[in-house]
């Protein structure tokens, strides 16, 4: 599991994109909220899967060798090939 964060307009939180791989489920992607002070998890903007956590700055290189971008406006994740 990996993620990347995209800063929100709010001073009290930042957004992060999370994706997970489960053996019996399709890949899950969603945007999560984290504290800018200590990085603690604050909640989800979407509820696809319950356990996505941790992160760093709007763009991420995924375990599947794709590049992921957080789309805060549409609350989605875009995936690009290298």
N, CA, C and O atoms as a CHARMM CRD file, in Angstrom:
* protein
*
  328
    1    1 UNK  N      0.84600  -1.17300   0.00000 PROA 1      0.00000
    2    1 UNK  CA     0.00000   0.00000   0.00000 PROA 1      0.00000
    3    1 UNK  C      0.88900   1.23300   0.00000 PROA 1      0.00000
    4    1 UNK  O      1.90100   1.27100   0.70000 PROA 1      0.00000
    5    2 UNK  N      0.51400   2.24800  -0.78800 PROA 2      0.00000
    6    2 UNK  CA     1.25200   3.50400  -0.82900 PROA 2      0.00000
    7    2 UNK  C      0.24800   4.63300  -0.94100 PROA 2      0.00000
    8    2 UNK  O     -0.91900   4.40300  -1.26000 PROA 2      0.00000
    9    3 UNK  N      0.69800   5.85900  -0.67800 PROA 3      0.00000
   10    3 UNK  CA    -0.18900   6.98800  -0.87000 PROA 3      0.00000
   11    3 UNK  C      0.57100   8.27100  -1.09600 PROA 3      0.00000
   12    3 UNK  O      1.79100   8.31900  -0.93900 PROA 3      0.00000
   13    4 UNK  N     -0.14400   9.29800  -1.46100 PROA 4      0.00000
   14    4 UNK  CA     0.44500  10.61400  -1.66800 PROA 4      0.00000
   15    4 UNK  C     -0.53200  11.66100  -1.19000 PROA 4      0.00000
   16    4 UNK  O     -1.74400  11.46200  -1.27700 PROA 4      0.00000
   17    5 UNK  N     -0.03200  12.76900  -0.68800 PROA 5      0.00000
   18    5 UNK  CA    -0.92400  13.78500  -0.13600 PROA 5      0.00000
   19    5 UNK  C     -1.03000  14.99600  -1.04500 PROA 5      0.00000
   20    5 UNK  O     -0.08100  15.35500  -1.74200 PROA 5      0.00000
   21    6 UNK  N     -2.17000  15.60200  -1.02600 PROA 6      0.00000
   22    6 UNK  CA    -2.40700  16.85100  -1.74100 PROA 6      0.00000
   23    6 UNK  C     -2.96500  17.82800  -0.72100 PROA 6      0.00000
   24    6 UNK  O     -3.95900  17.52500  -0.06000 PROA 6      0.00000
   25    7 UNK  N     -2.35200  18.98300  -0.58000 PROA 7      0.00000
   26    7 UNK  CA    -2.79100  19.92800   0.44100 PROA 7      0.00000
   27    7 UNK  C     -4.16500  20.50000   0.12700 PROA 7      0.00000
   28    7 UNK  O     -4.47200  20.80900  -1.02400 PROA 7      0.00000
   29    8 UNK  N     -4.98400  20.63600   1.15500 PROA 8      0.00000
   30    8 UNK  CA    -6.30500  21.23100   0.98600 PROA 8      0.00000
   31    8 UNK  C     -6.21800  22.70200   1.35300 PROA 8      0.00000
   32    8 UNK  O     -5.17900  23.16600   1.82100 PROA 8      0.00000
   33    9 UNK  N     -7.30000  23.43500   1.14400 PROA 9      0.00000
   34    9 UNK  CA    -7.33500  24.83900   1.51500 PROA 9      0.00000
   35    9 UNK  C     -7.41200  25.02100   3.01600 PROA 9      0.00000
   36    9 UNK  O     -7.01000  26.06200   3.53500 PROA 9      0.00000
   37   10 UNK  N     -7.91800  24.03100   3.71300 PROA 10     0.00000
   38   10 UNK  CA    -8.04800  24.12100   5.16500 PROA 10     0.00000
   39   10 UNK  C     -6.67400  24.02900   5.81300 PROA 10     0.00000
   40   10 UNK  O     -5.83900  23.23000   5.38800 PROA 10     0.00000
   41   11 UNK  N     -6.43600  24.83500   6.83200 PROA 11     0.00000
   42   11 UNK  CA    -5.17000  24.81800   7.54400 PROA 11     0.00000
   43   11 UNK  C     -5.07000  23.61800   8.47600 PROA 11     0.00000
   44   11 UNK  O     -3.96600  23.22700   8.85600 PROA 11     0.00000
   45   12 UNK  N     -6.20200  23.02800   8.85100 PROA 12     0.00000
   46   12 UNK  CA    -6.21700  22.00100   9.87800 PROA 12     0.00000
   47   12 UNK  C     -6.08900  20.57300   9.36400 PROA 12     0.00000
   48   12 UNK  O     -6.10400  19.63600  10.16300 PROA 12     0.00000
   49   13 UNK  N     -5.96300  20.37900   8.06000 PROA 13     0.00000
   50   13 UNK  CA    -5.85700  19.01800   7.54700 PROA 13     0.00000
   51   13 UNK  C     -5.18000  19.01300   6.18900 PROA 13     0.00000
   52   13 UNK  O     -5.08800  20.05100   5.53500 PROA 13     0.00000
   53   14 UNK  N     -4.70900  17.86500   5.76700 PROA 14     0.00000
   54   14 UNK  CA    -4.26100  17.72100   4.39000 PROA 14     0.00000
   55   14 UNK  C     -4.86400  16.44700   3.83700 PROA 14     0.00000
   56   14 UNK  O     -5.21900  15.54100   4.59100 PROA 14     0.00000
   57   15 UNK  N     -4.97900  16.37700   2.52700 PROA 15     0.00000
   58   15 UNK  CA    -5.59500  15.22300   1.88900 PROA 15     0.00000
   59   15 UNK  C     -4.52000  14.27900   1.38500 PROA 15     0.00000
   60   15 UNK  O     -3.43700  14.70600   0.98300 PROA 15     0.00000
   61   16 UNK  N     -4.82800  13.00700   1.41000 PROA 16     0.00000
   62   16 UNK  CA    -3.89200  12.02100   0.89100 PROA 16     0.00000
   63   16 UNK  C     -4.65600  11.01100   0.07100 PROA 16     0.00000
   64   16 UNK  O     -5.82200  10.72300   0.34100 PROA 16     0.00000
   65   17 UNK  N     -4.00200  10.48700  -0.91300 PROA 17     0.00000
   66   17 UNK  CA    -4.64400   9.50400  -1.73700 PROA 17     0.00000
   67   17 UNK  C     -4.15600   8.13200  -1.28800 PROA 17     0.00000
   68   17 UNK  O     -2.95900   7.94700  -1.06800 PROA 17     0.00000
   69   18 UNK  N     -5.04600   7.18700  -1.15000 PROA 18     0.00000
   70   18 UNK  CA    -4.63400   5.86700  -0.69100 PROA 18     0.00000
   71   18 UNK  C     -5.13700   4.78800  -1.62000 PROA 18     0.00000
   72   18 UNK  O     -6.25000   4.88900  -2.13600 PROA 18     0.00000
   73   19 UNK  N     -4.34300   3.75900  -1.84400 PROA 19     0.00000
   74   19 UNK  CA    -4.84100   2.63200  -2.60500 PROA 19     0.00000
   75   19 UNK  C     -4.35700   1.35000  -1.95900 PROA 19     0.00000
   76   19 UNK  O     -3.25500   1.30000  -1.41400 PROA 19     0.00000
   77   20 UNK  N     -5.16900   0.32700  -2.01900 PROA 20     0.00000
   78   20 UNK  CA    -4.83900  -0.93500  -1.37900 PROA 20     0.00000
   79   20 UNK  C     -5.10200  -2.08300  -2.34000 PROA 20     0.00000
   80   20 UNK  O     -5.90000  -1.96200  -3.26900 PROA 20     0.00000
   81   21 UNK  N     -4.43300  -3.17900  -2.10800 PROA 21     0.00000
   82   21 UNK  CA    -4.63600  -4.38000  -2.91700 PROA 21     0.00000
   83   21 UNK  C     -5.08500  -5.50200  -1.98600 PROA 21     0.00000
   84   21 UNK  O     -4.40200  -5.81300  -1.01000 PROA 21     0.00000
   85   22 UNK  N     -6.21800  -6.10100  -2.28300 PROA 22     0.00000
   86   22 UNK  CA    -6.73900  -7.20900  -1.49200 PROA 22     0.00000
   87   22 UNK  C     -6.84200  -8.41200  -2.40700 PROA 22     0.00000
   88   22 UNK  O     -7.20300  -8.26900  -3.57600 PROA 22     0.00000
   89   23 UNK  N     -6.53100  -9.60300  -1.89600 PROA 23     0.00000
   90   23 UNK  CA    -6.57700 -10.80000  -2.71900 PROA 23     0.00000
   91   23 UNK  C     -7.95300 -11.09300  -3.28700 PROA 23     0.00000
   92   23 UNK  O     -8.06800 -11.57000  -4.41600 PROA 23     0.00000
   93   24 UNK  N     -9.00900 -10.81100  -2.51300 PROA 24     0.00000
   94   24 UNK  CA   -10.35800 -11.16700  -2.94800 PROA 24     0.00000
   95   24 UNK  C    -11.19300  -9.97000  -3.39300 PROA 24     0.00000
   96   24 UNK  O    -12.39000 -10.11400  -3.64200 PROA 24     0.00000
   97   25 UNK  N    -10.57600  -8.78300  -3.49800 PROA 25     0.00000
   98   25 UNK  CA   -11.31800  -7.58200  -3.89100 PROA 25     0.00000
   99   25 UNK  C    -10.51200  -6.79600  -4.91500 PROA 25     0.00000
  100   25 UNK  O     -9.29100  -6.93400  -4.97900 PROA 25     0.00000
  101   26 UNK  N    -11.18500  -5.97000  -5.71900 PROA 26     0.00000
  102   26 UNK  CA   -10.45400  -5.13300  -6.67200 PROA 26     0.00000
  103   26 UNK  C     -9.66600  -4.06100  -5.93000 PROA 26     0.00000
  104   26 UNK  O     -9.89900  -3.80300  -4.74900 PROA 26     0.00000
  105   27 UNK  N     -8.74800  -3.45400  -6.63100 PROA 27     0.00000
  106   27 UNK  CA    -7.95900  -2.37900  -6.04500 PROA 27     0.00000
  107   27 UNK  C     -8.89400  -1.27700  -5.56300 PROA 27     0.00000
  108   27 UNK  O     -9.84100  -0.92100  -6.26500 PROA 27     0.00000
  109   28 UNK  N     -8.64400  -0.73900  -4.38600 PROA 28     0.00000
  110   28 UNK  CA    -9.47600   0.33600  -3.85300 PROA 28     0.00000
  111   28 UNK  C     -8.70200   1.63400  -3.80700 PROA 28     0.00000
  112   28 UNK  O     -7.53600   1.64900  -3.41300 PROA 28     0.00000
  113   29 UNK  N     -9.33300   2.72000  -4.20400 PROA 29     0.00000
  114   29 UNK  CA    -8.67700   4.02400  -4.17900 PROA 29     0.00000
  115   29 UNK  C     -9.61000   5.01700  -3.51600 PROA 29     0.00000
  116   29 UNK  O    -10.81900   4.99300  -3.74900 PROA 29     0.00000
  117   30 UNK  N     -9.06000   5.88200  -2.69800 PROA 30     0.00000
  118   30 UNK  CA    -9.86600   6.94800  -2.13100 PROA 30     0.00000
  119   30 UNK  C     -8.98200   8.03200  -1.55400 PROA 30     0.00000
  120   30 UNK  O     -7.77800   7.83300  -1.39100 PROA 30     0.00000
  121   31 UNK  N     -9.56000   9.16700  -1.24700 PROA 31     0.00000
  122   31 UNK  CA    -8.81300  10.27200  -0.66200 PROA 31     0.00000
  123   31 UNK  C     -9.08100  10.30700   0.83300 PROA 31     0.00000
  124   31 UNK  O    -10.22900  10.25600   1.27500 PROA 31     0.00000
  125   32 UNK  N     -7.99700  10.39500   1.60800 PROA 32     0.00000
  126   32 UNK  CA    -8.06500  10.36800   3.06400 PROA 32     0.00000
  127   32 UNK  C     -7.64100  11.72800   3.62200 PROA 32     0.00000
  128   32 UNK  O     -6.98200  12.50400   2.92900 PROA 32     0.00000
  129   33 UNK  N     -8.01500  12.02000   4.86800 PROA 33     0.00000
  130   33 UNK  CA    -7.62200  13.26900   5.52300 PROA 33     0.00000
  131   33 UNK  C     -6.64000  12.96900   6.65500 PROA 33     0.00000
  132   33 UNK  O     -6.83200  12.02200   7.41800 PROA 33     0.00000
  133   34 UNK  N     -5.57400  13.79200   6.75800 PROA 34     0.00000
  134   34 UNK  CA    -4.56800  13.62600   7.79800 PROA 34     0.00000
  135   34 UNK  C     -4.23400  14.96300   8.44600 PROA 34     0.00000
  136   34 UNK  O     -4.36500  16.01300   7.81600 PROA 34     0.00000
  137   35 UNK  N     -3.80500  14.92600   9.69500 PROA 35     0.00000
  138   35 UNK  CA    -3.39100  16.13100  10.41500 PROA 35     0.00000
  139   35 UNK  C     -2.04300  16.60700   9.88300 PROA 35     0.00000
  140   35 UNK  O     -1.14000  15.79000   9.70000 PROA 35     0.00000
  141   36 UNK  N     -1.87800  17.92600   9.62500 PROA 36     0.00000
  142   36 UNK  CA    -0.58900  18.43200   9.16200 PROA 36     0.00000
  143   36 UNK  C      0.42700  18.47500  10.30200 PROA 36     0.00000
  144   36 UNK  O      1.63100  18.55500  10.05500 PROA 36     0.00000
  145   37 UNK  N     -0.04500  18.42300  11.54000 PROA 37     0.00000
  146   37 UNK  CA     0.85500  18.50200  12.69200 PROA 37     0.00000
  147   37 UNK  C      1.61400  17.20800  12.93000 PROA 37     0.00000
  148   37 UNK  O      2.84300  17.20700  13.00900 PROA 37     0.00000
  149   38 UNK  N      0.87900  16.10200  13.04300 PROA 38     0.00000
  150   38 UNK  CA     1.53600  14.83600  13.36600 PROA 38     0.00000
  151   38 UNK  C      1.21800  13.72900  12.37000 PROA 38     0.00000
  152   38 UNK  O      1.63700  12.58800  12.56400 PROA 38     0.00000
  153   39 UNK  N      0.48800  14.04600  11.31300 PROA 39     0.00000
  154   39 UNK  CA     0.16800  13.04400  10.30500 PROA 39     0.00000
  155   39 UNK  C     -0.90200  12.05500  10.72100 PROA 39     0.00000
  156   39 UNK  O     -1.11200  11.05000  10.04200 PROA 39     0.00000
  157   40 UNK  N     -1.59100  12.32600  11.84100 PROA 40     0.00000
  158   40 UNK  CA    -2.61300  11.38200  12.30200 PROA 40     0.00000
  159   40 UNK  C     -3.81500  11.36100  11.35800 PROA 40     0.00000
  160   40 UNK  O     -4.17700  12.37400  10.76000 PROA 40     0.00000
  161   41 UNK  N     -4.41300  10.19400  11.24500 PROA 41     0.00000
  162   41 UNK  CA    -5.54300   9.97600  10.34900 PROA 41     0.00000
  163   41 UNK  C     -6.79200  10.68400  10.86900 PROA 41     0.00000
  164   41 UNK  O     -7.13700  10.53900  12.04100 PROA 41     0.00000
  165   42 UNK  N     -7.48100  11.45300  10.00600 PROA 42     0.00000
  166   42 UNK  CA    -8.67100  12.21000  10.41300 PROA 42     0.00000
  167   42 UNK  C     -9.96400  11.68900   9.80000 PROA 42     0.00000
  168   42 UNK  O    -11.04300  12.06900  10.25500 PROA 42     0.00000
  169   43 UNK  N     -9.89600  10.84700   8.80000 PROA 43     0.00000
  170   43 UNK  CA   -11.11600  10.33500   8.18000 PROA 43     0.00000
  171   43 UNK  C    -10.98600  10.25100   6.67400 PROA 43     0.00000
  172   43 UNK  O     -9.94200  10.57300   6.10800 PROA 43     0.00000
  173   44 UNK  N    -12.06500   9.81300   6.02700 PROA 44     0.00000
  174   44 UNK  CA   -12.08200   9.62300   4.58000 PROA 44     0.00000
  175   44 UNK  C    -13.03500  10.59400   3.90200 PROA 44     0.00000
  176   44 UNK  O    -14.00900  11.04300   4.50700 PROA 44     0.00000
  177   45 UNK  N    -12.75500  10.91500   2.65700 PROA 45     0.00000
  178   45 UNK  CA   -13.70800  11.67100   1.85200 PROA 45     0.00000
  179   45 UNK  C    -14.60500  10.70500   1.09300 PROA 45     0.00000
  180   45 UNK  O    -15.70100  11.07700   0.67400 PROA 45     0.00000
  181   46 UNK  N    -14.15600   9.47300   0.91300 PROA 46     0.00000
  182   46 UNK  CA   -14.97900   8.42600   0.30900 PROA 46     0.00000
  183   46 UNK  C    -14.82400   7.16600   1.14300 PROA 46     0.00000
  184   46 UNK  O    -13.89600   7.06800   1.94600 PROA 46     0.00000
  185   47 UNK  N    -15.70600   6.21300   0.96900 PROA 47     0.00000
  186   47 UNK  CA   -15.72600   5.03000   1.83000 PROA 47     0.00000
  187   47 UNK  C    -15.59700   3.70800   1.08200 PROA 47     0.00000
  188   47 UNK  O    -16.36100   2.78200   1.35500 PROA 47     0.00000
  189   48 UNK  N    -14.66400   3.59100   0.15800 PROA 48     0.00000
  190   48 UNK  CA   -14.56000   2.35000  -0.60900 PROA 48     0.00000
  191   48 UNK  C    -14.03700   1.18000   0.21400 PROA 48     0.00000
  192   48 UNK  O    -14.59100   0.08200   0.15300 PROA 48     0.00000
  193   49 UNK  N    -12.97700   1.40400   0.98300 PROA 49     0.00000
  194   49 UNK  CA   -12.40400   0.35500   1.82300 PROA 49     0.00000
  195   49 UNK  C    -12.01800   0.97300   3.16500 PROA 49     0.00000
  196   49 UNK  O    -11.65000   2.14700   3.20100 PROA 49     0.00000
  197   50 UNK  N    -12.08700   0.23500   4.26000 PROA 50     0.00000
  198   50 UNK  CA   -11.87800   0.77900   5.59500 PROA 50     0.00000
  199   50 UNK  C    -10.44400   0.97600   6.06900 PROA 50     0.00000
  200   50 UNK  O    -10.26100   1.62600   7.09900 PROA 50     0.00000
  201   51 UNK  N     -9.40700   0.46400   5.39600 PROA 51     0.00000
  202   51 UNK  CA    -8.07600   0.49600   5.99900 PROA 51     0.00000
  203   51 UNK  C     -6.95400   1.19400   5.23100 PROA 51     0.00000
  204   51 UNK  O     -5.82000   0.71900   5.27000 PROA 51     0.00000
  205   52 UNK  N     -7.21600   2.27600   4.55200 PROA 52     0.00000
  206   52 UNK  CA    -6.15900   2.96700   3.81200 PROA 52     0.00000
  207   52 UNK  C     -5.56300   4.05500   4.69900 PROA 52     0.00000
  208   52 UNK  O     -6.30300   4.91100   5.18400 PROA 52     0.00000
  209   53 UNK  N     -4.26200   4.05200   4.92500 PROA 53     0.00000
  210   53 UNK  CA    -3.65000   5.06400   5.79600 PROA 53     0.00000
  211   53 UNK  C     -2.22500   5.48900   5.37800 PROA 53     0.00000
  212   53 UNK  O     -1.53600   4.70100   4.73000 PROA 53     0.00000
  213   54 UNK  N     -1.77800   6.65600   5.71100 PROA 54     0.00000
  214   54 UNK  CA    -0.40600   7.21300   5.66400 PROA 54     0.00000
  215   54 UNK  C      0.05600   8.06200   4.44100 PROA 54     0.00000
  216   54 UNK  O     -0.26100   7.63200   3.33200 PROA 54     0.00000
  217   55 UNK  N      0.76600   9.21100   4.51900 PROA 55     0.00000
  218   55 UNK  CA     1.28100   9.81400   3.19500 PROA 55     0.00000
  219   55 UNK  C      2.08200  11.05100   2.82800 PROA 55     0.00000
  220   55 UNK  O      2.64100  11.63600   3.75500 PROA 55     0.00000
  221   56 UNK  N      2.20500  11.50100   1.65400 PROA 56     0.00000
  222   56 UNK  CA     3.19600  12.53600   1.27400 PROA 56     0.00000
  223   56 UNK  C      2.94300  13.56100   0.18100 PROA 56     0.00000
  224   56 UNK  O      3.44900  14.56200   0.68800 PROA 56     0.00000
  225   57 UNK  N      2.54700  13.87600  -0.82200 PROA 57     0.00000
  226   57 UNK  CA     2.33400  15.10100  -1.63200 PROA 57     0.00000
  227   57 UNK  C      1.66900  15.05100  -3.01200 PROA 57     0.00000
  228   57 UNK  O      2.39300  15.19500  -3.99800 PROA 57     0.00000
  229   58 UNK  N      0.42300  14.87000  -3.15900 PROA 58     0.00000
  230   58 UNK  CA    -0.33600  14.89800  -4.40100 PROA 58     0.00000
  231   58 UNK  C     -0.03900  13.92600  -5.53300 PROA 58     0.00000
  232   58 UNK  O     -0.91800  13.66000  -6.35300 PROA 58     0.00000
  233   59 UNK  N      1.16800  13.39300  -5.60000 PROA 59     0.00000
  234   59 UNK  CA     1.55900  12.45000  -6.64800 PROA 59     0.00000
  235   59 UNK  C      2.17100  11.22900  -5.97100 PROA 59     0.00000
  236   59 UNK  O      2.85900  11.35500  -4.95800 PROA 59     0.00000
  237   60 UNK  N      1.92400  10.05400  -6.52700 PROA 60     0.00000
  238   60 UNK  CA     2.53400   8.85200  -5.95100 PROA 60     0.00000
  239   60 UNK  C      2.89900   7.85700  -7.03600 PROA 60     0.00000
  240   60 UNK  O      2.23400   7.76300  -8.06800 PROA 60     0.00000
  241   61 UNK  N      3.95900   7.12200  -6.78600 PROA 61     0.00000
  242   61 UNK  CA     4.36300   6.03500  -7.68000 PROA 61     0.00000
  243   61 UNK  C      3.84200   4.75400  -7.06400 PROA 61     0.00000
  244   61 UNK  O      4.25900   4.37300  -5.97000 PROA 61     0.00000
  245   62 UNK  N      2.93100   4.08400  -7.76100 PROA 62     0.00000
  246   62 UNK  CA     2.26900   2.92100  -7.18700 PROA 62     0.00000
  247   62 UNK  C      3.06800   1.63900  -7.26400 PROA 62     0.00000
  248   62 UNK  O      4.03500   1.54400  -8.02000 PROA 62     0.00000
  249   63 UNK  N      2.66100   0.64400  -6.47500 PROA 63     0.00000
  250   63 UNK  CA     3.31900  -0.66100  -6.47700 PROA 63     0.00000
  251   63 UNK  C      3.13400  -1.38500  -7.81200 PROA 63     0.00000
  252   63 UNK  O      3.84700  -2.34200  -8.11500 PROA 63     0.00000
  253   64 UNK  N      2.16900  -0.91400  -8.60500 PROA 64     0.00000
  254   64 UNK  CA     1.92000  -1.50500  -9.92000 PROA 64     0.00000
  255   64 UNK  C      2.64600  -0.74800 -11.03000 PROA 64     0.00000
  256   64 UNK  O      2.34700  -0.93100 -12.21000 PROA 64     0.00000
  257   65 UNK  N      3.61100   0.11000 -10.64400 PROA 65     0.00000
  258   65 UNK  CA     4.41800   0.89900 -11.56700 PROA 65     0.00000
  259   65 UNK  C      3.61700   1.92300 -12.36100 PROA 65     0.00000
  260   65 UNK  O      4.01700   2.28500 -13.46700 PROA 65     0.00000
  261   66 UNK  N      2.50100   2.39600 -11.82600 PROA 66     0.00000
  262   66 UNK  CA     1.74100   3.49000 -12.41000 PROA 66     0.00000
  263   66 UNK  C      1.94700   4.72100 -11.53300 PROA 66     0.00000
  264   66 UNK  O      2.32700   4.61100 -10.36800 PROA 66     0.00000
  265   67 UNK  N      1.69400   5.87800 -12.10200 PROA 67     0.00000
  266   67 UNK  CA     1.76800   7.12000 -11.34100 PROA 67     0.00000
  267   67 UNK  C      0.34400   7.52800 -10.98800 PROA 67     0.00000
  268   67 UNK  O     -0.54000   7.52100 -11.84500 PROA 67     0.00000
  269   68 UNK  N      0.12500   7.88300  -9.72900 PROA 68     0.00000
  270   68 UNK  CA    -1.20100   8.25900  -9.24700 PROA 68     0.00000
  271   68 UNK  C     -1.23900   9.73400  -8.87900 PROA 68     0.00000
  272   68 UNK  O     -0.28800  10.26200  -8.30400 PROA 68     0.00000
  273   69 UNK  N     -2.35600  10.40700  -9.21700 PROA 69     0.00000
  274   69 UNK  CA    -2.55100  11.81400  -8.87300 PROA 69     0.00000
  275   69 UNK  C     -3.86600  11.96800  -8.12700 PROA 69     0.00000
  276   69 UNK  O     -4.87200  11.37000  -8.50900 PROA 69     0.00000
  277   70 UNK  N     -3.86500  12.76600  -7.06400 PROA 70     0.00000
  278   70 UNK  CA    -5.09100  13.03100  -6.31800 PROA 70     0.00000
  279   70 UNK  C     -5.87800  14.13400  -7.01400 PROA 70     0.00000
  280   70 UNK  O     -5.32500  15.18300  -7.34500 PROA 70     0.00000
  281   71 UNK  N     -7.14600  13.90000  -7.23300 PROA 71     0.00000
  282   71 UNK  CA    -8.04800  14.90300  -7.79500 PROA 71     0.00000
  283   71 UNK  C     -8.99400  15.31600  -6.67700 PROA 71     0.00000
  284   71 UNK  O    -10.02800  14.68200  -6.46600 PROA 71     0.00000
  285   72 UNK  N     -8.64100  16.38200  -5.95700 PROA 72     0.00000
  286   72 UNK  CA    -9.44100  16.81600  -4.81700 PROA 72     0.00000
  287   72 UNK  C    -10.82000  17.30400  -5.22300 PROA 72     0.00000
  288   72 UNK  O    -11.78500  17.12000  -4.48200 PROA 72     0.00000
  289   73 UNK  N    -10.92300  17.92400  -6.38900 PROA 73     0.00000
  290   73 UNK  CA   -12.20200  18.47500  -6.83100 PROA 73     0.00000
  291   73 UNK  C    -13.24000  17.37300  -7.02300 PROA 73     0.00000
  292   73 UNK  O    -14.38600  17.50800  -6.59500 PROA 73     0.00000
  293   74 UNK  N    -12.83100  16.28500  -7.66700 PROA 74     0.00000
  294   74 UNK  CA   -13.75800  15.19100  -7.94700 PROA 74     0.00000
  295   74 UNK  C    -13.65300  14.03700  -6.96100 PROA 74     0.00000
  296   74 UNK  O    -14.35600  13.03500  -7.09600 PROA 74     0.00000
  297   75 UNK  N    -12.76400  14.17600  -5.95300 PROA 75     0.00000
  298   75 UNK  CA   -12.58400  13.14300  -4.93400 PROA 75     0.00000
  299   75 UNK  C    -12.26600  11.78600  -5.55400 PROA 75     0.00000
  300   75 UNK  O    -12.84400  10.76600  -5.17800 PROA 75     0.00000
  301   76 UNK  N    -11.34200  11.79000  -6.50500 PROA 76     0.00000
  302   76 UNK  CA   -10.95900  10.55200  -7.17800 PROA 76     0.00000
  303   76 UNK  C     -9.44400  10.48000  -7.33600 PROA 76     0.00000
  304   76 UNK  O     -8.72100  11.41100  -6.98000 PROA 76     0.00000
  305   77 UNK  N     -8.98600   9.37000  -7.87000 PROA 77     0.00000
  306   77 UNK  CA    -7.56900   9.16800  -8.13700 PROA 77     0.00000
  307   77 UNK  C     -7.39300   8.89000  -9.62200 PROA 77     0.00000
  308   77 UNK  O     -8.10300   8.06100 -10.19000 PROA 77     0.00000
  309   78 UNK  N     -6.45500   9.57600 -10.24500 PROA 78     0.00000
  310   78 UNK  CA    -6.14600   9.31200 -11.64700 PROA 78     0.00000
  311   78 UNK  C     -4.88800   8.44700 -11.70200 PROA 78     0.00000
  312   78 UNK  O     -3.95500   8.65800 -10.92700 PROA 78     0.00000
  313   79 UNK  N     -4.86200   7.48200 -12.61100 PROA 79     0.00000
  314   79 UNK  CA    -3.70400   6.59600 -12.73900 PROA 79     0.00000
  315   79 UNK  C     -3.12600   6.72000 -14.13900 PROA 79     0.00000
  316   79 UNK  O     -3.86100   6.68200 -15.12500 PROA 79     0.00000
  317   80 UNK  N     -1.81500   6.86900 -14.22600 PROA 80     0.00000
  318   80 UNK  CA    -1.12500   7.03600 -15.50100 PROA 80     0.00000
  319   80 UNK  C     -0.04000   5.98400 -15.65200 PROA 80     0.00000
  320   80 UNK  O      0.57100   5.56700 -14.66800 PROA 80     0.00000
  321   81 UNK  N      0.19900   5.55500 -16.88600 PROA 81     0.00000
  322   81 UNK  CA     1.30500   4.63800 -17.16100 PROA 81     0.00000
  323   81 UNK  C      2.59500   5.43300 -17.22900 PROA 81     0.00000
  324   81 UNK  O      2.59000   6.61800 -17.55900 PROA 81     0.00000
  325   82 UNK  N      3.69400   4.77500 -16.91700 PROA 82     0.00000
  326   82 UNK  CA     5.00100   5.42300 -17.00000 PROA 82     0.00000
  327   82 UNK  C      5.40000   5.60700 -18.44000 PROA 82     0.00000
  328   82 UNK  O      6.47500   6.13800 -18.71900 PROA 82     0.00000
